[in-house]
Amino acid sequence: MDRPQATEPAPAFRIGLIGSGRAVHSLQTALRALKPMHAVARLSENTLELPDERLAAWMRTLDVVFIATPPAERFRVTEIALREGVHCFVAWPPAPALRDLERLNRLAEEARVEVGVSRPLRFHPALESVWEQTPPTLLVYRQQVGGQGVVPWHARLAEVVDLCCALAHSSSVLRIEGEAVRGGPTWLEAIAFGLRFHSGTYAQVLMWRNGETSTPELYLARTGWHRRLQLEAAGDDLIQAEVRAFLKALAARQPAPVSLLETLQVLRIVERLMSRLR
């Protein structure tokens, strides 16, 4: 996997933005910073109330659409965009199930368009010095998870597994092992797992629930080299970096920095991991 790039994209895309809430605000801020290079239009109407024909007609006026609708609507909106031949950048998760992601991937291949998936952690500035390095032999990730109620472990595991795959330069895993501690019949208090990649990297992850969410700690090492990194929250800067990288890739006719195919591979690993934690 190549190092994410966040330099200035080429001009002339007709860009659409659809959705609501915090995610769409962050995307709008990022896209506003690119004006006047691109024409940006936002569809603020509730997609649940819009028929497919209306959405398809709007998509036909675009080259690229950024989709931050509620998760239940994301698959439908993305499918319509792909049928109209529009490049898509989709918030996480892009679809509710693996079979839906596989369907989107087939549609994207048939339409010869790119689908980028939002994974801002890859663009953290603390990782800039790491991407061009040889994959580490050992990768250790530790984080305390806070919050009330049931923790969305599946989404958190997907983010961490994606980062491990990117740093290991591989989405092919030889072995998965893991253990979970339950706080009750329906929730988890702590998760530890290991991934042995074909590239030679062994990733070890520990996440536990206790009070406030802590800054992720990352340790990377191989013979004669090691790095210890703190991945402090960087807010909208990471969103802006991945938006620029996605548009730059489109302008250069290159694959999306975080593609739908990579997302499929990551989620297959997560599903195998979750089966060992149940």
N, C-alpha and C positions, 0 to 999 in steps of 0.2 A: 504494500500500500504506500502510495506517495504521500509526502508531507503536504498537509493542507496549505494552500496558498491564499493570500488575502490582499493581493495588490489590485490596482484599479482596473475594473472591467472595461471592455470596449463599449461605446455608446450604441444607441438606436434600438433598444428593445421596447416593445409595448408591453408593459407590466400590469398585471391585475393583482389585487389583494382582496382576499375574502375571508371573513371571520369576525370574531369579537373577543373582548377580554384582554388579559395581559399579553398573551402571545401575539395577537395582531397589533397591539400597541408597540411592542418591541420591533416587529417587522416594519411597521410604518415608520418608526424612527430611523431604522437602518436604511430604508428605501428613500426617505426624505433627504438623507445625507448624500445620495447619489444624483439628485437633481442638479442641473437640467439635462443630464446625460440620457435619462430615460423618461418616457411618458408613463406616469403611474396613475392608475384608476382604481378606486376602492368600491367594491360592492358591499354596502353596509346592511342590505336587507337580510332578514332571517331566511337562511337557505331552506329550512323546513317548509316554509310557505311558498317557495318558488318551484314551479314545475320544471322538469328536466329540459323542456324546450327553451324556456327562458334562460336557464343557466348556459345551455349550449350556445344560444345566440350571443350571449355576452362573451363566452370563451372565444368565439370566432374573431373577435376584435383584438385578441391578444397574441403575443409570442410566448409569454411566460406568465404563470399564475402562482402566487404564494398563497397557500391554503392553511388557514388556522381556524377552521370551523370546529365546533364541538366534535369530540371523537366519533360519536355515532353517525355524523354526517360526512366525515372525512373521506371514507371509501367512495361513497356515491359521487361527491364533488370531483374527486380525483379521477374516477372512471369517466365521467363526462368530459373532463378536460383532455384526457388521453384520446378519447374517441374523436375529439376535434383537432388533434395533432398539436396540442399545447404542452410546452415544457412545464414541469411542476416542481415546486419546492414545498414539502409537506411537513407540518408539525408532527411531533411524536405523540402517539403511535399512528402510522399512516393508515392502518386498517385493523379491524377487530380480530382477525384470525390469520394464520399462515396461509390458508387456502385463498383468502382474499388478496393477500400480498402477492401470491403466485399469479393470480389473475391479473393484477395490475402490472406485474413485471412482463407478462406475455403481451398485454395491450401496448405497453411502452415500446417493446421490441418491434411489434407490428407497425406502430406509428413512427418508429425511428425518432423518438423523443427521449429526453432525459428526465428522470425523476430523482430529485435530491431530497434527502431526509435530514431533518434538523438534528444535529448532534453537536451542540456548541462546545461541549467539554474538550473535544479534539482541538479546538482553536485557542485553548488557554495559552497565554503568553509564556507561562512557565515551561511549556513543552516545546517551545521554538528551537531550543538547542538539542533536542532529542531526536527529531524526526529523521535527520540524515545520518544518524548513528546506525551501526549494525544492531539488529534486534538484540535485546538483553537476554542473557541466559536465565536470569531470575528477575521476576517482576512481583512486587508485593504492594497491595492496595489495602488500606485500612480506613474505616470511617465509622463514626458513631452517628446513628440515625435518630432524630427527634420527632416530635409531633404526637398528637393525640389520635386515638382510634387505631384502626387497622392500617399498617404501613403498606403502601403499594409496592411490595417487594419485586413483583415481576418487572415493573418499569425501572426500578433502581438496578436490578440485575442486568437488564438490557443495556443500560447506560454504561455500567462497569465492564460488561463483557465486550461491548463495542470498543471501549478504550483499550482493553487488553488485546483484542484482535489487531487494532491499528498499530499498537506499539510492538506487537510480535510479528508484524508484517504478514499475517496469516489469518484465515478464517477456517483453517482445517485443524481439527483437534484429534489427537491420538487417544487421549484419555481424559475422562472427567471424573472427579471424586468430590464429594461434599457431605456436609452434615448441618443440620439445623436444630436449634433448641426452641421448643414451643412454650409459649406462655399460656396456652390453653388449646382447646380442640380446633380453633379456627384462625389462630394467628401465630406468627413467628416472632421470637425475641432476638435471635442471633443466627447468622449464617456464615459458614466458612466453606470455601471450595477451592479446588485446584484444577487448572487446565494445562495439559501438556500439548503444546502446539507442534505441528510438523516442522516448523522453522527452527525448533530447538528451545524455544522459550518455555519456561515453566512459570505460570502465573498463580499466585496465591492471594486470595481475597478474604478479608474478614470484615463483616459489618454487623453491628449490634445496636439494639435500641436502648436509649437511655438519655432522657432529658433533651437538650438542644442538639440540633444537627451540627456536627463538627466539620472542620475543614478536612477534605480528603488528603491523606498522606500517601505518597507514592515513592517507592524505592526501586531503582533499576540498577542492575549490576551484571557485569561479565568480567572475565579475567583482565585485570589491569585498568578497570574503569567502573565507576559507580556514580549514581546521582540520587539525592534525596530531595523530593519536591513537595511543596505545599500548594495545593490547587485551590487557593482562595477564590471566593465568588467574584466574578468580574462583570456581572450584570449584562447590560445591553451591548457592551463592547464585543462580547463573543458572538452575539447574534449578528452584529454588523460585519464581523470578520467572515462568518460563514456565508452570509448573503453575498458579499463581494466575491468570495471564492467561487460560489456557485455560478454567478453571472460571468465571471472571468472564464470559467471552464466552458460555458455555453458559447461564448464569443470565440473561443479557440477550437470549438467542435471537439471538446474532450469530455470524458465521462464526468459525472457529478462527483465532487469530493467525497460525499457519502451517498453511495448509490442505493437503489432499491434492492439490487442483487446482494450487496453487502448486508443490508438490513435483514434480508431473508436468511442469510447464512448465520448472522448473529442470533436471530430468534430461534433458529433450529438448535443452536447450542444451548440457549436459555431453556428451551423445552426439555432437552435431555437433562440439563442440570436440575430443573424443577422436579422431574420424575424421580431423581435420586434424593431430593429433600422431602418428599411427601411421606 
